Structure formats: structure tokens, C-alpha cells
């Protein structure tokens, strides 16, 4: 039974790797968007490669936690009337996304600046 679950997991991961969505922003501009890398990072996380997942997109875990909290909050009303926890998680996640995007753009700019 465990072998069957393991093999079906591998087939599912392989299928996901072959069916990643294309980024329309990158297709139009040639520049990564702030969400580029999330799908690949999520696949690495599903395979247990946490270091690779973090290297591809550092905000994967905070984004997933924010989404899970949002879903749980709709069913169980976890937050107070002012949504302080949800707002704090949103600001924290958004900050991580923006900082990692700025670092990615800076490294691309620095790479092209050195090669020119």
C-alpha cells in the first residue's frame, strides 16, 4: 500500500512539473513578476526539498500559512472584529514578497551591469 501511495505521489509531481502555468507578466516584459517561482517552490516543498524551495521563492511558506489562516478564519471566526491577525499576516507576507522581489531584481541588475 505504501509503495502504491509513493508511486502515485511521484506520478502526480511529474504531472505537475509538466503542467506549470506560464507567467503572463514575464511573457510580455521578459522580467520576473513578484510571484514568479512560487509554483516551482511549491513543487520542491512537496518533494521535501525545503532549502531549494526557499531559494526559489522565500515567501512560499508565509503565503501558504496566510491562505490557510484565511480559510480557517472563514469557517471558525478566529480573528477579532478588526482583523488584526489577518492584517498583520498580510503585511508580513507582503513584506517578504516585496523584499525577495527587490533582492531578485537587484541581483539581475547587478549581473547584467557586471557583464556589460
N, C-alpha and C positions, 0 to 999 in steps of 0.2 A: 504494500500500500504506500509506504514512504517513497519507494522508487517511482511509483506512478505519479505521486504529487510532485516530486522533484523534477521529473521529465516534463510534466505539463507546465511547471513553472518556467523551465528553460525554453520551451516552445513559445510560451506567452511573451517572455522577454525578447526572444529573437523576433517575434512578430512585431512587437512594439518598436524595436530598433529599426526595422524596415519600413515603418509607417509613421515616422516623426512628421509633425506639421512644419511647413516652411514658414519662416517669418516674413510677413509682407513688408515690414519696415526695412529689413535688410535687403529684400529683393529690390525695393525701389531705390534705396540710398546707398547700399553697399556697406552700411555701418550697423553694427550690432545695436539692438534696442535694449532697454533695461531688463527685459525678460529673456533675452537670448541666453541659452544654456540651461534653462530650467528643465526642459524635457530630458536632456542628456544627463543632467544631475540627478533627476528623479530615477532614471533607469539605473544609474550607478548605485544609488542608495538602495534600490530594490534588490540589487545583486550583492549588497553588503560592502561595497567599496565606499566607505564613508569619507575617506581622505580625498579620493577622486571626485566624489560628489561635491564636497566643499570647495575643491579647487575649480570645478566647472561653474558653480553658481552658489556663492556663500549664503544666499538668502533662502535656500530651499527649505530648510528646517523651520525657520520662523514663518515662512509663508504657509507651510502645511499646518503648523500649530495655530496660526491665525484663522485659517479656514475651518479647522476642526473646532476651535472655540466658537466661531460664529455659528456653525451648525448646531453645536451643543447648546448655545445660548438661545437659539430659536425654539428649541424643544423644552429646555429646563429653566429658562429665565435666570441665568447665572449672574448677570450683571445688574447693577442698580439702575435707577431711572435716568441717571446722567451718562450711562455707558462709559464710565471711567476706565474700566479694564479694557474694553474693546478699543477705545480711542488710544490708550497707551500702547496696546499691542500693534495697532495700525501705524502709529508714529514710529515705534521701534522697528517694525518690519520695513516700512518705507525708508527709514534712515539707512538700514542695512542695504537695501536695494540701491539707493542712490550712491552711497559710499562705494559699494562694489562696482557700480557702473562707472563712476568717476575714475576709480583706480584702473579699470579695464581700458577706458578711453585714454588715460594718461600713458599707460604702457604702450598702447598702439601708437599714439603720437610720438612718444619717446623713441620707439623702434624705427618709425619712418623718418624721424628727424636725424637719427644717427646714420641711417643708410643713405640719406640724400647728400 
